Amino acid sequence: MRIGVIGYGLRIQNIVEYLLASNEDVKLAAITDINWSKVGAQLAEKGRDIAAIAMYSDADEMLDKEQLDGVLIGTRCSLHTVMAKKVLLRNLPLYLEKPVATTMVDLLSLKESAERSASEVIVSFPLRNTALVRTAKEIVDSGKLGTIEHVQAINNVPYGGVYFHDWYRDEKETGGLFLQKSTHDFDYINHLLGIKPVAICAMKSKQIFKGTKPAGLYCKDCEEYKSCPESPYVLKHFKSEPDMYIQGEMCSFATDTGNEDSGSAIIQYETGMHVSYSQNFFARKGAEARGARLLGYKGTLEFDFYTEAIKVYMHNTPRVETYQLDSSQMSHGGGDAILVHNFIQVMKGEEKSGTPLKDGLLSALMCLKATHSSETHTFKTIAWE
């Protein structure tokens, strides 16, 4: 099977490597990217035969010239829709990074294109495919908790600095942090509940990562490089942050630093039940948390992606059940492996997508509505208006 890549970004590189290591005769046939020299160096570092991979700077040219069995899109977020529409037009199997769109105009355009296409699309939602969420889903669907009537979800991001130091700080590229982070959480919550969200309200704040430093300032050029609590130097040598959490060198206290540093949403579902969700980007170290509590009349289930623990509290008997999982050797808690396997089977014509575009569209719609709500202080209906 011959695959083509549009935008050879870090996330999609990992997925490509899993595909090539699958023993399913997958071949990286072509890449479209605007930075050939960087891509070439990355491929060489991975030991790939660069001469065997066709390089393009135009996605349409690649799609027209190459005989491909599937396409993966790993561009920056603002280009996801534009590139996805090109693939949908050709009815090819597509692996699409989230968010599927960053504006309402793009989202509606993508939805219209999908309705005219025969493409089977896998949206990169690994969280719903983790062993943790799959186990939680089994418990919820068993009925032992009763019908889930309330959810309390949280995401305290210990590596949140990347959204203020690196290119993610540009909200024109990312669409804001509801789209960047909540899109995953909203998706796994929808998946666990199995019912339709109908309304949302939200609020966001920017209390920490703001300031009066000049726009365009890099940490290395600042006189506070060795004293600022957010400089890469201090993070590495004095705060002992992991290297993987130290990304980007732009000043997070400059006038051009975008993105909120906390946000919350309340989502109503068709049955009348509601979900509360809150995310934070300045929590660090042991304050990290990502997961949810799902409450039914018979019992409560809670889980956390960092501890990989699920606890079930029965309401009518003094019993607590604990499920301890270990996916430390797996990417995204085992979710990536399932996405990759599904994409291979889709390219073979043997499976449908387990994370279809309709779910990616819904999650993005919820995020865009949350952003609009937070900016207008109004409730928003979750519907294709």
C-alpha positions as CSV (number, residue, x, y, z in Angstrom):
1,M,0.0,0.0,0.0
2,R,1.4,3.4,-1.1
3,I,0.8,6.3,1.3
4,G,1.3,10.0,0.7
5,V,1.8,12.7,3.4
6,I,0.7,16.3,3.2
7,G,2.7,18.2,5.8
8,Y,5.4,16.1,7.4
9,G,4.9,17.4,11.0
10,L,6.1,15.7,14.1
11,R,2.8,14.1,15.0
12,I,2.2,12.6,11.5
13,Q,5.9,11.4,11.4
14,N,5.1,9.2,14.4
15,I,2.0,7.7,12.7
16,V,4.0,7.1,9.5
17,E,6.6,5.3,11.4
18,Y,4.0,3.0,13.0
19,L,2.5,2.4,9.6
20,L,5.9,1.5,8.1
21,A,6.6,-0.9,11.0
22,S,3.3,-2.7,10.7
23,N,4.5,-5.6,8.5
24,E,1.6,-4.7,6.2
25,D,3.6,-3.8,3.1
26,V,3.1,-0.1,3.6
27,K,5.3,2.2,1.5
28,L,5.9,5.9,2.0
29,A,5.6,6.9,-1.6
30,A,5.4,10.7,-1.5
31,I,5.5,13.7,0.7
32,T,4.2,17.3,0.1
33,D,5.9,19.9,2.3
34,I,7.2,23.4,1.9
35,N,10.5,22.7,3.7
36,W,12.2,20.0,1.7
37,S,15.6,20.4,3.3
38,K,14.2,19.8,6.8
39,V,12.1,16.9,5.7
40,G,15.1,15.3,4.0
41,A,17.1,15.6,7.1
42,Q,14.3,14.1,9.2
43,L,14.0,11.2,6.8
44,A,17.7,10.6,6.7
45,E,17.8,10.5,10.5
46,K,15.1,7.8,10.4
47,G,17.2,5.8,7.9
48,R,14.7,6.2,5.1
49,D,15.6,5.9,1.4
50,I,15.0,9.5,0.3
51,A,15.5,8.6,-3.3
52,A,12.5,6.3,-3.2
53,I,10.2,9.0,-1.9
54,A,8.7,11.5,-4.3
55,M,8.9,15.1,-2.9
56,Y,6.4,17.8,-3.8
57,S,5.7,21.3,-2.8
58,D,2.1,21.2,-4.1
59,A,-0.5,18.8,-2.7
60,D,-2.6,18.8,-5.9
61,E,0.4,17.8,-8.0
62,M,1.2,14.9,-5.6
63,L,-2.4,13.7,-5.6
64,D,-2.7,13.9,-9.4
65,K,0.6,12.2,-10.2
66,E,0.9,9.5,-7.5
67,Q,-1.1,6.3,-7.3
68,L,-1.9,6.4,-3.6
69,D,-3.9,4.0,-1.4
70,G,-4.1,6.5,1.4
71,V,-3.2,10.0,2.5
72,L,-2.2,11.5,5.8
73,I,-2.4,15.2,6.7
74,G,-0.1,16.6,9.3
75,T,0.1,20.3,8.3
76,R,-0.4,23.1,10.8
77,C,-3.9,23.3,12.0
78,S,-5.2,26.1,9.8
79,L,-4.5,24.0,6.7
80,H,-6.2,20.8,7.8
81,T,-9.5,21.7,6.1
82,V,-7.9,23.0,2.9
83,M,-5.8,19.9,2.4
84,A,-8.5,17.5,3.5
85,K,-10.9,18.8,0.9
86,K,-8.3,18.0,-1.8
87,V,-8.2,14.4,-0.7
88,L,-11.9,14.1,-0.3
89,L,-12.3,15.3,-3.9
90,R,-10.3,12.3,-5.0
91,N,-12.2,9.8,-2.7
92,L,-9.0,8.5,-1.1
93,P,-8.8,7.0,2.4
94,L,-7.6,9.8,4.7
95,Y,-5.9,10.1,8.1
96,L,-6.6,13.6,9.3
97,E,-5.0,15.3,12.3
98,K,-7.2,17.2,14.7
99,P,-8.7,19.7,14.9
100,V,-10.4,19.1,11.5
101,A,-11.0,22.8,11.1
102,T,-10.1,26.0,13.0
103,T,-12.9,28.4,11.8
104,M,-16.6,27.9,11.3
105,V,-16.3,28.8,7.6
106,D,-13.8,26.0,7.2
107,L,-15.8,23.6,9.3
108,L,-18.9,24.1,7.2
109,S,-16.9,23.8,4.0
110,L,-15.4,20.5,5.2
111,K,-18.8,19.1,6.1
112,E,-20.1,19.9,2.6
113,S,-17.1,18.3,0.9
114,A,-17.4,15.2,3.1
115,E,-21.1,14.8,2.1
116,R,-20.0,14.6,-1.6
117,S,-17.1,12.3,-1.0
118,A,-16.7,8.5,-0.8
119,S,-13.5,8.9,1.3
120,E,-13.3,6.9,4.5
121,V,-11.7,9.4,7.0
122,I,-9.9,8.5,10.2
123,V,-9.7,11.5,12.6
124,S,-6.7,11.3,14.9
125,F,-8.6,10.8,18.2
126,P,-6.3,8.4,20.2
127,L,-7.8,9.1,23.6
128,R,-11.1,7.3,22.9
129,N,-9.0,4.3,21.7
130,T,-6.8,4.1,24.8
131,A,-7.0,1.0,27.0
132,L,-8.2,3.4,29.8
133,V,-11.2,4.8,27.9
134,R,-12.1,1.4,26.3
135,T,-12.2,-0.1,29.8
136,A,-14.3,2.8,31.1
137,K,-16.6,2.4,28.1
138,E,-17.1,-1.3,29.0
139,I,-18.0,-0.5,32.5
140,V,-20.4,2.4,31.5
141,D,-22.1,0.2,28.9
142,S,-22.5,-2.7,31.4
143,G,-25.1,-0.6,33.2
144,K,-23.6,-1.2,36.7
145,L,-23.4,2.6,37.3
146,G,-26.9,3.2,36.0
147,T,-27.5,5.8,33.3
148,I,-24.7,8.4,33.4
149,E,-26.5,11.6,34.5
150,H,-23.5,13.9,35.2
151,V,-19.9,14.2,34.2
152,Q,-17.1,16.2,35.8
153,A,-14.0,16.4,33.5
154,I,-10.7,18.1,33.9
155,N,-7.4,18.6,32.0
156,N,-4.5,20.2,33.9
157,V,-1.7,20.3,31.3
158,P,1.8,20.0,32.8
159,Y,3.5,20.9,29.5
160,G,1.3,24.0,28.8
161,G,4.2,26.3,28.2
162,V,4.4,25.1,24.6
163,Y,1.1,27.0,23.9
164,F,2.8,30.3,24.8
165,H,6.5,29.7,23.8
166,D,6.0,28.1,20.4
167,W,4.0,28.5,17.2
168,Y,0.9,27.3,19.0
169,R,0.7,30.7,20.6
170,D,-0.7,32.0,17.2
171,E,-4.4,31.7,17.5
172,K,-4.8,32.2,13.8
173,E,-3.0,28.9,13.3
174,T,-4.6,26.9,16.2
175,G,-8.1,28.4,16.6
176,G,-7.5,28.7,20.4
177,L,-7.1,26.1,23.1
178,F,-10.6,24.7,23.1
179,L,-9.8,23.5,19.6
180,Q,-6.3,22.4,20.5
181,K,-7.0,20.4,23.6
182,S,-10.7,20.1,24.3
183,T,-11.4,18.6,20.9
184,H,-9.9,15.3,22.3
185,D,-11.8,15.5,25.6
186,F,-15.1,16.4,24.1
187,D,-14.7,13.5,21.7
188,Y,-14.0,10.9,24.4
189,I,-16.8,12.2,26.5
190,N,-19.3,12.0,23.6
191,H,-18.0,8.5,22.9
192,L,-18.5,7.4,26.5
193,L,-22.0,8.9,26.8
194,G,-23.3,7.8,23.4
195,I,-25.8,10.7,23.3
196,K,-26.0,14.0,21.4
197,P,-24.7,17.3,22.8
198,V,-27.2,20.1,22.2
199,A,-26.0,23.3,24.0
200,I,-22.8,24.8,25.4
201,C,-21.6,27.8,27.4
202,A,-18.0,28.5,28.2
203,M,-15.5,31.0,29.8
204,K,-11.8,31.5,29.4
205,S,-9.2,33.5,31.2
206,K,-5.7,34.8,30.5
207,Q,-4.1,35.5,33.9
208,I,-0.6,34.2,33.8
209,F,0.9,34.2,30.3
210,K,0.5,37.9,29.4
211,G,2.7,40.9,29.9
212,T,4.4,44.0,28.4
213,K,7.6,42.4,26.9
214,P,8.0,43.5,23.2
215,A,6.4,41.5,20.5
216,G,8.6,39.0,18.7
217,L,11.0,38.7,21.7
218,Y,13.0,35.4,22.0
219,C,14.1,34.2,25.4
220,K,17.8,34.0,24.3
221,D,17.7,37.7,23.5
222,C,16.2,38.8,26.8
223,E,18.2,40.2,29.7
224,E,16.1,38.0,32.0
225,Y,17.1,34.8,30.3
226,K,18.7,33.3,33.3
227,S,16.1,34.5,35.9
228,C,12.7,34.4,34.2
229,P,10.7,31.4,35.5
230,E,9.6,30.5,32.0
231,S,12.9,30.7,30.1
232,P,14.2,27.4,28.7
233,Y,17.4,27.9,30.8
234,V,15.5,28.2,34.1
235,L,13.0,25.4,33.2
236,K,15.9,23.0,32.5
237,H,18.4,23.9,35.1
238,F,16.3,25.0,38.1
239,K,12.8,23.6,37.6
240,S,14.0,20.2,36.3
241,E,11.3,20.2,33.6
242,P,11.7,17.2,31.2
243,D,13.2,18.2,27.9
244,M,10.0,17.1,26.1
245,Y,8.1,19.8,28.1
246,I,10.5,22.6,27.1
247,Q,9.4,23.6,23.6
248,G,9.8,26.9,21.9
249,E,11.8,30.0,22.9
250,M,9.5,32.9,22.3
251,C,8.6,35.1,25.3
252,S,5.5,34.0,27.1
253,F,5.1,37.4,28.7
254,A,5.2,39.5,25.5
255,T,2.4,41.5,24.0
256,D,2.0,39.1,21.2
257,T,1.5,36.0,23.3
258,G,-1.9,34.5,22.3
259,N,-4.1,31.9,23.9
260,E,-6.0,31.7,27.2
261,D,-4.3,29.9,30.0
262,S,-7.5,28.4,31.5
263,G,-11.0,27.6,30.2
264,S,-14.2,25.9,31.3
265,A,-17.3,24.7,29.5
266,I,-20.7,23.3,30.5
267,I,-22.3,21.1,27.9
268,Q,-26.0,20.0,27.9
269,Y,-27.0,16.7,26.2
270,E,-30.2,15.7,24.6
271,T,-31.4,13.8,27.7
272,G,-31.1,16.9,29.9
273,M,-27.9,15.7,31.7
274,H,-24.8,18.0,31.6
275,V,-21.0,17.8,31.6
276,S,-18.7,20.3,33.3
277,Y,-15.2,20.5,31.8
278,S,-12.2,22.6,32.8
279,Q,-8.7,22.9,31.4
280,N,-5.6,24.7,32.7
281,F,-2.2,25.4,31.2
282,F,-0.1,26.6,34.1
283,A,-0.5,23.6,36.4
284,R,2.8,21.8,36.7
285,K,4.4,18.5,37.9
286,G,2.2,16.7,40.4
287,A,-0.8,18.9,39.6
288,E,-1.1,17.2,36.3
289,A,-4.5,15.6,35.7
290,R,-6.6,14.5,32.8
291,G,-9.7,12.5,33.1
292,A,-13.3,12.5,34.3
293,R,-15.9,11.4,36.8
294,L,-19.0,9.8,35.4
295,L,-21.9,9.6,37.9
296,G,-24.9,7.4,37.6
297,Y,-27.5,6.7,40.3
298,K,-26.0,3.3,41.1
299,G,-22.3,4.2,41.0
300,T,-19.5,6.6,40.0
301,L,-16.5,5.9,37.8
302,E,-13.4,8.1,37.7
303,F,-10.3,7.8,35.7
304,D,-7.0,9.7,35.0
305,F,-4.8,9.4,32.0
306,Y,-1.6,10.1,34.0
307,T,-2.2,7.6,36.7
308,E,-3.9,5.1,34.3
309,A,-6.2,4.2,37.1
310,I,-10.0,3.6,37.0
311,K,-12.0,3.6,40.2
312,V,-15.6,2.5,40.5
313,Y,-17.5,3.6,43.6
314,M,-20.7,1.7,44.1
315,H,-23.4,3.9,45.8
316,N,-25.5,1.2,47.4
317,T,-22.7,-0.9,48.9
318,P,-19.4,0.0,50.6
319,R,-17.3,-1.3,47.7
320,V,-14.6,0.4,45.6
321,E,-13.3,-1.4,42.5
322,T,-9.9,-0.4,41.1
323,Y,-8.5,-1.1,37.6
324,Q,-4.8,-0.3,37.2
325,L,-3.6,-0.2,33.6
326,D,-0.1,0.1,32.2
327,S,0.4,1.4,28.7
328,S,3.7,3.1,29.5
329,Q,5.3,1.3,26.5
330,M,2.6,2.5,24.1
331,S,2.0,5.8,22.3
332,H,-1.0,7.7,23.5
333,G,-2.0,4.9,25.9
334,G,-2.3,2.4,23.1
335,G,-4.6,4.7,21.1
336,D,-2.2,5.3,18.2
337,A,-1.7,1.6,17.5
338,I,-5.5,1.2,17.1
339,L,-5.7,4.2,14.8
340,V,-2.9,2.9,12.7
341,H,-4.4,-0.6,12.4
342,N,-7.8,0.9,11.5
343,F,-6.2,3.1,8.8
344,I,-4.5,0.0,7.3
345,Q,-7.7,-1.9,7.3
346,V,-9.6,1.0,5.8
347,M,-7.0,1.2,3.0
348,K,-7.5,-2.5,2.4
349,G,-11.3,-1.9,2.2
350,E,-11.9,-4.3,5.1
351,E,-13.0,-1.8,7.8
352,K,-14.8,1.4,8.3
353,S,-13.3,4.3,10.3
354,G,-13.5,3.9,14.1
355,T,-13.1,7.7,14.4
356,P,-15.1,9.0,11.5
357,L,-15.1,12.5,10.2
358,K,-18.6,13.2,11.5
359,D,-17.2,12.8,15.1
360,G,-14.3,15.2,14.2
361,L,-16.8,17.7,12.8
362,L,-19.0,17.5,15.9
363,S,-16.0,17.9,18.3
364,A,-14.7,20.9,16.4
365,L,-18.2,22.4,16.3
366,M,-18.4,22.1,20.1
367,C,-15.0,23.8,20.5
368,L,-15.9,26.6,18.1
369,K,-19.2,27.2,19.9
370,A,-17.4,27.1,23.2
371,T,-14.9,29.8,22.0
372,H,-17.8,31.9,20.7
373,S,-19.7,31.5,24.0
374,S,-16.6,32.6,26.0
375,E,-16.2,35.7,23.8
376,T,-19.9,36.7,23.9
377,H,-21.0,35.5,27.3
378,T,-23.9,33.6,25.8
379,F,-25.2,30.0,25.6
380,K,-24.8,28.4,22.2
381,T,-26.8,25.7,20.5
382,I,-24.7,22.9,19.1
383,A,-26.3,22.6,15.7
384,W,-25.4,23.0,12.0
385,E,-26.9,26.4,11.5
